[in-house]
């Protein structure tokens, strides 16, 4: 399993985390290319069914990231995201997924370094967990 590279679906807030990803790229910060970024206007707009669909589609991990609490461009979107992710982590085992495969972070537009570090940490954590059960079932 040493050659396992986890597939990560990331839902990034347009105003903060997506801008941080752009900053990381323009600053030539290296982070694993395992992340498929989906740009959303706000982390609060990430519907739980999108997260579950990503897992069922073979993602080994899902990252939802937005503005720091109190700095949301839509006033309370990140608080909504926090509540949704908390509930999702409680129900993911019912779908056969380890809750540690889902991560919520707050990354400001100027935090390109934090974005790169977060992605690297998530890749290491997912390598330890191994491939997603859904992915293994798809292969068989």
Residue pairs with C-beta under 8 A, 6 or more apart in sequence:
1 130
1 131
4 127
4 130
4 131
5 32
5 34
5 123
5 127
6 34
6 60
6 61
6 123
6 126
6 127
6 131
7 34
7 36
7 58
7 59
7 60
7 61
7 135
8 34
8 35
8 36
8 59
8 60
8 61
8 62
8 63
8 119
8 122
8 123
8 126
9 35
9 36
9 38
9 54
9 57
9 59
9 61
9 62
9 63
10 35
10 36
10 37
10 38
10 62
10 63
10 64
10 65
10 119
11 38
11 40
11 43
11 46
11 50
11 51
11 62
11 63
11 64
11 65
12 18
12 21
12 37
12 38
12 39
12 40
12 65
12 66
13 40
13 41
13 42
13 43
13 65
13 66
13 67
13 77
13 78
14 39
14 40
14 41
14 42
15 41
15 42
15 67
15 73
15 109
16 65
16 66
16 67
16 68
16 71
16 106
16 107
16 108
16 109
17 43
17 65
17 66
17 67
17 105
17 107
17 109
17 115
18 37
18 39
19 109
20 107
20 108
20 109
20 110
20 111
20 112
20 114
20 115
21 37
21 112
21 115
22 112
23 109
23 110
23 111
23 112
23 115
24 31
24 112
24 113
24 115
24 116
27 112
27 113
29 112
29 113
29 115
29 116
30 116
31 115
31 116
31 117
31 119
31 120
32 119
32 120
32 123
34 119
34 123
35 63
35 119
40 46
41 74
42 66
42 72
42 73
42 74
42 77
42 78
42 81
43 64
43 65
43 66
43 67
43 72
43 77
43 78
43 81
43 104
44 66
44 72
44 74
44 76
44 77
44 78
44 79
44 80
44 81
44 84
45 77
46 64
46 81
46 84
48 84
48 87
48 88
51 62
51 64
51 88
51 102
52 88
52 92
52 95
54 62
55 62
55 92
55 95
55 97
55 101
55 132
55 134
56 95
56 134
57 134
58 132
58 134
58 135
58 138
59 132
60 101
60 126
60 129
60 131
60 132
60 135
61 101
61 102
61 103
61 122
61 125
61 126
61 132
62 101
62 102
62 103
63 103
63 104
63 105
63 118
63 119
63 122
64 81
64 85
64 102
64 103
64 104
64 105
65 104
65 105
65 106
65 107
65 115
65 118
66 72
66 77
66 78
66 81
66 106
66 107
67 73
67 77
67 78
67 106
67 108
68 78
68 106
68 108
69 78
69 79
69 82
69 106
71 78
71 108
72 78
72 79
78 106
81 104
82 104
85 102
85 104
88 102
89 99
89 102
90 99
92 98
92 99
92 101
92 102
93 99
96 133
96 134
97 132
97 133
97 134
98 129
100 125
100 129
101 126
101 129
101 132
103 118
103 122
105 118
107 114
107 115
107 118
108 114
